[in-house]
Amino acid sequence: MTNSNKYRMSFTTGGLFLNESIKIAKVYQKNQDWNKTKDRVFEDNLLQYSSKKTTQRVYREIQIRLRKLNDTQLQILITGDSKEQQIILWIAICKAYKFIGEFATEIIREKYLLMNYQLTQEDYMAFYNSKADWHEELDKLSYMTIQKQRQVVFRILQEAEILSSTNNILPIIPSIEMFKVIYKDDPKNISYLPISDMDIQELIKNAQ
């Protein structure tokens, strides 16, 4: 297995980071330079954390996600409504972390299509163990790290309103304009959402 196939498993910080992501996106939109963006975030303490270490950790996590978005998607993050912002950030996370993207496609969406709407911790662990058979980097993680990652993934899903507070999978049907933005970038993006094949075909037809 080559390094390019390895999972990035550093998502042990926070959740969706909606407000923080918008702040950083606005700064980047003005200067179009990630180094200058980082300097501004730290100089002005835009994230308003009490410790520099926390600011560094959160900024690093958000930057990994935002760099996966194109200019149009970043604009939606800045000016879109709350649902559009949630969708964009969720897709950014799925693109930044292949493990989460595959979990979204292979578990969450598949359960939704089967009308099995309850997402459980056991679902996550079964998925994790199946991937560990092929990815040695997963075998190296401690039990505490695995549990922390699971907690973070479920928190992100709830904050993105893909899961309810009781972990029921909620349907996500983007607007036509939103669909165009994410589908044109990469058709695979739509598979990160709990949406039926019928709804996808309807969106494709209406987007033409």
N, C-alpha and C positions, 0 to 999 in steps of 0.2 A: 504494500500500500504506500503510495507516494504522499508527501507532506500536503499536497494540494487536496487530497481526499480526507485529510484529518478534520475532525470537528473542532471548531473554536468553542471552548466550554468555559469562557470567562464571565458568563452572565450570572454573577452572584450578588449584584448590587441593585437595590431598589426595585422599581417597577416600570411602568410605562414612561414616566418622566415627561408628561405632556407639557406642563408649563415651562419646565426647564429647557425642553427641546425647542419650543417656540422662541424663547429668548435667544438661544444660541443660533438658531436659524436666521433670525432677524439680523444679528451681527454679521453672520457670514454673508448674507444677501448684500450687505452694504460694501464689504471689502473683497469678497470672492477669494479669500485667502485663509486657510485653516490655521496657519501660524499666527496671523494677526488676530484672528477670532479668539484663539486661546489666550493671547496676551490681554485682549480687551476683557474677556470674561474674568480673568484673575485680577486685573488692575481695578476693575469696577465692582468686584465681588458680586457679579450678576446672579449667581446661584444662591447667594446669601446663606452659605453654610458656615458654621463657626470654626471649622478646622480646614486648613489648606489641604490636608490629606484627603478629606472627604470630597472637597471640591475637585481635586485631581482625579479621584476615582470615578466620580459621577460624570465629569466632563469627558473623560476617556471613553466611558460607556456610550454616552450620547453621540459623540463624534463618530464612533464606529458605525452607529446606525444611520446618522444623517448623511454620511458620505456615500451611502447606497442609493440616495435619492437624487433624481435629476432636478434641474431648476424649476420645472413646472410643478413637480411634486413638493418641492420645498416651499413654493409659493402657496400651494394649497394648505400646507402645514401652518403657514403664517396667517392666511386670510380666510381659510375655509371654516365651515361650521364644526362643532365639536365632533360629530360623527365622522366627517371627512378627515379631521385631524387624527382621530383614533385609528381609522383604517390605514392612513398613510404611515403612521408610526408602527403599527402592527406589521405591515408589509416590509418596512425598513428592518425591523427586528428579524423577520423570517429570512430576509436576504443576507443580513449580517451574520446570522447564526444558522447554518445549514441544519443543525440538529433540531432547532425549533421549527424551521420551515418544513422539515419532513414530518415532524410531529403534527403540525397543523394539517398537512395534506393527507398523511397516511392514517392518522387516528381521529382527529377532530372532524375533518370533513367527511371521512368515511362513516363515522358514527352518525353524523347528521343525515347523510344520505340513506342510512339504514333506519332512520327515525329512532335511534337510540341516543337520546339527548343528554344523558347523565355522564359527565366526564369524571372519572375517579382517579385516586392516587394509584390504584392498581393498574389502570390503563397506562399511566405514565411509566411506572416501573416495568411493566411488560414490554413497552416500547424501548425503554432504556436497555433492558437486558438483551433484547433482540439485536440492538445495534452494537452492544458490547461484544457480541460474538464476532463482529467484523472490524471493530475499531478498538485497538489495544489501548488508545488513550483514555477510553472510558473505564477500562479495567483498573487504571491507575488512580482513579479518583477515590477519595475517602467516603465513607458512609455519610458523614456530616456534610460534605460538599454536595453529594448527590441529593440529599434532602433539602439543602439550601437552594439548589438549582430548581428543584421541583416547586418549592414554595414561591420562588421568583416567577417562574413560568405561569403558575396559576394566578398570581397577583396581577401580572401583566394582562392575562386573558380577561380577568374581571374588570380591570381598569379600562381596557379597550372595549368592554361590554360585548365580548364574544362569549363569555360565561356570566351567568347570573351569580348572585351571592351564594347560592346553593349549588353552584357548579353545573347548572343546566346549560347546554349549548344553545346560544341564541342566533337566529338567522341574521346574516349580514347581506343586504342587497344594496349595492352602491347606486347612486344616481347615474344617469346616462353619461354625463360629462365626467364624473369621477371614474366610471368604468373605462371610458376612452383613455384616460390618463394612465391608469394602471395596466390596462390590457395592451395598449400600444407599446409600452415600455417592455413588457414581457408577458405573453399570455399565461405563463405559469403563475404569475402573481395572483390571479383570481382563484387558484386552487388553495391558496392560504386562507380563504374565507369559507365559513359554513354557508354554502349557497348551492342550490340544486342545479343539475344540468339543464333543466327546463328554463330556469331563471337566467342562466348564462346564455343560452341560445336566444332568449328574448332580448337580452341586453345587446348581444351581437347584432341582431336584426335591427333594433332601434338605433344602434350607433352608426349604421351604414348611411 
